[in-house]
Amino acid sequence: MNVAPIVTTAPATSTPAVDQHARKIAKAAHDFEAVLLNTLLGPLEKTFSTLPGKETDAVSDNYHSLGMQALASSLAAKGGVGIAAMIIKSLSKRDPAEAASQEKSPARGASLARPF
């Protein structure tokens, strides 16, 4: 018995601008979650990575900080704790075509006048 593979297609209303907007939302959401995870995990790492009575130097602190940033970014990219998914879902509820067109227009309250 041969079964044909399931092929999913994008909706007919999908345009490059809408796809680009969706990618921007996803990147911003994952970046936000990575920063949040780094903020939460950083103090834990400092607590458990040092031995009582041992002084730390700036080089090892920077090294541990870079490692924690990499860990937080990796966790967020793989789904993290679900914050990015909630942000993407919330921001994607808007009409994608409207959101893409708003990116091209000036921000609300922005002045079109030239600065002095």
C-alpha positions as CSV (number, residue, x, y, z in Angstrom):
1,M,0.0,0.0,0.0
2,N,1.6,3.3,-1.1
3,V,0.8,6.4,0.9
4,A,1.4,9.8,-0.7
5,P,3.4,12.2,1.5
6,I,1.5,15.0,3.1
7,V,2.4,18.3,1.5
8,T,1.6,21.4,3.4
9,T,1.3,24.6,1.5
10,A,1.3,28.2,2.7
11,P,-2.0,30.0,2.6
12,A,-2.8,31.9,-0.6
13,T,-2.6,35.2,1.3
14,S,1.0,34.6,2.3
15,T,3.4,37.2,0.8
16,P,7.1,37.8,1.2
17,A,6.4,40.8,3.4
18,V,4.1,38.8,5.7
19,D,6.7,35.9,5.9
20,Q,9.4,38.5,6.7
21,H,7.2,40.0,9.4
22,A,6.6,36.5,10.9
23,R,10.4,35.8,10.9
24,K,11.0,39.2,12.7
25,I,8.4,38.4,15.3
26,A,9.9,34.9,15.9
27,K,13.5,36.3,16.2
28,A,12.5,39.1,18.6
29,A,10.5,36.7,20.7
30,H,13.4,34.2,20.9
31,D,15.9,37.0,21.6
32,F,13.6,38.3,24.4
33,E,13.3,34.8,26.0
34,A,17.1,34.3,25.8
35,V,17.7,37.6,27.6
36,L,15.1,36.7,30.2
37,L,16.6,33.2,30.7
38,N,20.1,34.7,31.0
39,T,18.8,37.1,33.6
40,L,17.3,34.2,35.6
41,L,20.1,31.7,35.2
42,G,23.0,34.1,35.6
43,P,22.8,34.4,39.4
44,L,22.3,30.7,39.8
45,E,25.4,30.0,37.8
46,K,27.4,32.4,40.0
47,T,26.1,30.8,43.1
48,F,27.0,27.3,42.2
49,S,30.2,27.8,40.2
50,T,32.3,29.3,42.9
51,L,33.7,27.6,45.9
52,P,33.3,29.2,49.3
53,G,36.3,31.2,50.3
54,K,37.8,31.2,46.8
55,E,38.1,34.6,45.0
56,T,37.1,34.9,41.4
57,D,38.9,37.0,38.8
58,A,37.4,39.1,36.1
59,V,38.5,36.8,33.3
60,S,36.6,33.7,34.7
61,D,33.6,35.9,35.4
62,N,33.5,37.0,31.8
63,Y,34.0,33.5,30.6
64,H,31.2,32.2,32.7
65,S,28.9,35.0,31.6
66,L,29.6,34.2,27.9
67,G,28.8,30.5,28.6
68,M,25.5,31.5,30.3
69,Q,24.6,33.7,27.4
70,A,25.2,30.8,24.9
71,L,23.2,28.4,27.1
72,A,20.3,30.9,27.4
73,S,20.3,31.5,23.6
74,S,20.4,27.8,22.9
75,L,17.5,27.1,25.3
76,A,15.4,29.9,23.8
77,A,16.1,28.6,20.2
78,K,14.9,25.1,21.2
79,G,11.7,26.3,22.8
80,G,12.9,27.5,26.2
81,V,10.2,27.7,28.7
82,G,7.5,28.7,26.3
83,I,7.6,32.5,26.6
84,A,8.7,33.0,23.0
85,A,5.8,30.8,21.8
86,M,3.3,32.9,23.8
87,I,4.7,36.2,22.4
88,I,4.7,34.8,18.8
89,K,1.1,33.7,19.3
90,S,0.0,37.0,20.7
91,L,1.7,39.1,18.1
92,S,0.6,36.9,15.2
93,K,-3.1,37.4,16.1
94,R,-3.0,40.7,14.2
95,D,-3.7,40.8,10.5
96,P,-0.3,39.9,9.0
97,A,-0.8,42.1,5.9
98,E,-1.7,45.1,8.1
99,A,1.4,44.5,10.4
100,A,3.7,44.2,7.4
101,S,2.4,47.5,5.9
102,Q,2.9,49.2,9.3
103,E,6.5,48.3,9.3
104,K,7.0,50.3,6.2
105,S,5.2,53.4,7.6
106,P,6.7,55.7,10.2
107,A,6.1,54.7,13.8
108,R,3.2,56.3,15.7
109,G,4.1,59.7,16.9
110,A,7.2,59.9,14.7
111,S,7.7,63.2,13.1
112,L,8.3,63.4,9.4
113,A,10.0,66.7,9.8
114,R,13.7,66.9,9.5
115,P,15.6,67.5,12.7
116,F,17.3,70.9,13.1
